[in-house]
């Protein structure tokens, strides 16, 4: 299968490269705004349709990750990178007759559940489950842009011949390899001098990540399951590991695409040495 990966060299894209790129069943092409010496790359911005369109020729699937990735984004930033960029990628996939579209959405599409209930929601037995049928409750322009993108994807698969399948992955907390564990954000804060290890801020960040973490290998497995699936026209799945204290549902992903996460934040009681 020929797979085009946009936004290839960010946190999520590199997890896919690290765990799936060497699989015999996949032949990856990378599209990114900047180049890397070790990879042959289409260097283009998804906001520029003419620049990205050639990258889609011959693709069987696109995994679309490019866009502004943070909740601090202004409307203008999300408009160009997330909304116009999504439209361009869907148009290119339609024109190139790409069959399946895996979209890197975000938990911030329903982020107000966390905003309303933090920090209590980070701890065991809070009693809330947010599933694929929960209404959009974005917590930022970023979350709102991803909600729009999910709806635009549904519009395309239900109204055009291509793409035929659309998978919206509401990704939670995937981190670079160095911080790929439930103490990752807390340890990053220590490394950056934001707080001290053992402080209240440190402990709260650990609690949050024990709920929100999706390991890099679990994220890659979820993408792999979407690329192998032949049942979905449009669906939404939460990108989170099998954390005991998560509030996002993964039973739906287990049942529909066979997602079987390997990691659980509760299995960690300290950062790696």
PyMOL commands that set and color helices and strands:
alter all, ss='L'
color gray80, all
select helices_A, chain A and resi 11-20+49-56+75-95+107-110+112-117+120-122+141-159+177-179+184-191+200-212+216-228+251-257+265-267
alter helices_A, ss='H'
color red, helices_A
select strands_A, chain A and resi 2-6+27-32+41-43+61-64+100-106+165-171+234-239
alter strands_A, ss='S'
color yellow, strands_A
deselect
rebuild
show_as cartoon
